[in-house]
């Protein structure tokens, strides 16, 4: 509690709170005239640190360009004390305002602030409050800064892939609907195979030294798409291959696939449809899964389909999570370097090797192209490892894998991750009756309804509104109404 329980009266008759040292938290003359000064026109989401009597925040409620106000106090006791003042009561009753304390600010930001809907995020302080509570003010600033760092990385990915994801999901759903009678959804594996160790094979440089172990070991081999070509080149036919990449270039991973193999190809609904068709035309088994894209999750409610995690967005974690969902309790990673080991970005035999060497010449060699790939972002030397480097993104992937193993109770024992916890598996039917036409009509009608009143809060309350947040991020430079209209027009292309 940062306030005294005593309440003072300003010269204009307004009641104002006092800090514990007796200093007023608002003006003693005319607190009703208090307001926060902004360098530019206030808009989007405003975080106000220091509620006090609430006079300065009440003024913001009438600002049309402000869509969301998050008012923060030092602690829960101080927050409850501030709620007795008339201005704070008005703030609490306003739909576009949220009251919280420092301890739950981060949670509020993650659940209530969406960059695509609210655009700007601005932190401001009640000046008297900040002067009396510099340490708390600093902690709030750090919370907001850390949040922005995390959410900006995710938002930039959505802004880059949002349109492509929606296109891929709709085309893959159409593909599923057209092949309802075919065995796309049987994800059950025989118990004797589940008792094996699942080998999750990524395409890091250390895979070159693990090939013999994979070839001669008693593994259920789950390959990432990038490692698929390397395994085939070494006469290893994986039991499963997983792909979550939305880009067209990812289809090159599957050019080397043979006809009617024992391999099951697992595609995220966001995966590029050209990859799906390439594998399907070679008469191979296909299974679809869904990640965390809201449109995928909405469609998944209408059919039996595995939901898998990919952590920070890496296919290695997606492969491990698929193995866990199938019931594997022992997992071993190969080539999951998350680093440029030995000065190389990938193992031998990936599609990049074929691509780079086929276009290599005396002026631009394959080695130069590999170097350009590695040096596209700043490299960081890995201490204790010769000629090995990492990047901020690769470090994030590695940390994400560590978090996944911990969350799913896998502990490392002699190079193998083992879960002592009983893994719950689900039985999935071999057929689905998903009707794409009906789903597409509901989807487009849902967006059309949002166009009648393009309000952020209404969008967040609608399942269809949530499903288009990634593509709205792609149209980030437009107004919310124009972004909705563009999202609607894009959806109509895939009827």
C-alpha positions, 0 to 999 in steps of 0.5 A: 500500500503506497497511500495513506488511508487519510483522504484530503479535500482539494480547494475545489471540493474534490477528494484526493488521496495522499501518499504515506508521507502526506504528499498529495497524489493529485492537485490540491487546487483543481484536480479535475483539470489534471491531464496527461500531456502527450508529444503526439496525438494519443491513439491506440492503447495507453498504459497509465501508471499511477491511478491515484484519484483517477482525474487524469485518466478520466479525461482520456475516456473521451479521446476517440483515437484511444481504443484501450486504456490500461490503468496500473497501480503499485499493488492490489491494496493500493488499487482497491483504495483508489476505486473509492474515488468517483473518477476511478469508478467511472473508469472502471465502468468504461468498457475500453478501460482496464484497472490492474496492479503491477503484479498482473500487468503482464498477463493483462497485456498478453490477453488484452493488447493485440498490436493488429487491432490497437496499433500503438502502445504508449506508457505514461505516468502520473507525474506525482506518482512516479516521483514518489514511487521511482522503483515501482515505475522502473519495474513497470517500464521493464515489464512493458519493454520485455513484453514489447520485445516478445510480442514484436517478434511474433507480430513481425512473423504474422505480418510476414506470413499472415496472408500466406497462412490463410491461403494455405489453410483454406486450400488445405481444408478444401483438399481435405473436403475433396478427399473425405473418403480417403485415409488421411487422419489415421494417426494411431501407431502400433504399440510395439512401435511406440515402445521404441525411441522416437528419433527426431531428426533435424538437419543441423551439421552434427547430423553428418556424424549421427547417420550410422547410429540412426541407420543401425539403431532401433528407432521410430524415425521422425524426420523434419522436412529439411533432413528428409533428403539427407536420410534418403541419400543415406538409405534411411527411409523415415517412418514419418516426415513433418512439415509446418512451412508455409513457403512454396520453396518448402515443396523442394524438400519432397522432390526426392520422395518415392512412390508409395513408401512406408513413410507417413507425411504429416502436414500442418494446415498452414503448410504449403499446398504444393507440398501436400499435392506433391506427396499425394500424387506419389500415392504416399500416406498423408496426415494433417495436424494443426498448430496454434493458428486461430483459423486452423483451430476453428476448422479443427473443431469440425474434424478429428485432427491432431493439435501439436505445438511448435514452440517458437515456430520450429519444425523440430519441436513440432516433430517432438510434440507429434511423437509425444501425442502418439504416445512415445515416452522416449525421444532422442534428437539428432541434428538439433543443433540450433547453431552453425556448427563447424562453420556450416548451416546444414548437414549434407544432402539437404535441398539447399546443397543440391540447389547451391552446388547446381548453380555454383560457378567460379564467380559465386561458389556454393560456399559463398552462398552458404556464407551469405545464408549464415551471415544474413544476421549477426553471429555470436560465437559459442564459447567452448566450441570451435568454429561454431556460431549461433544467432538470436533466433537460433538461441530462441529456438533452443530455449523453446525446445528446453521449455518444451521438454520441461513442460512435458516432463521429459528428462535427459538420461544418457542422451535420451529424453525420457518421460516418467509421466503417463502420456495420454493419447487419443484415438482418431477416426480414419475418416472425416466428413468436413464440408469445406463449402459450408465452412467457407460460407460461415467464415466469409459471413463471419467477416462480413458481419464484423465489417458492420462495426469494426470495433476491436472489442467486437472482433476479439469476442468473435471466433471469426474475428480471432481467426483473421488476426494474422492476416490483419497483421499482414494488412497492418498499414491500413485502417482496421475497416480496410484491413477487414475488407481486404481479409474478406476479399482474400477469403472470397478467392478460395470459395 
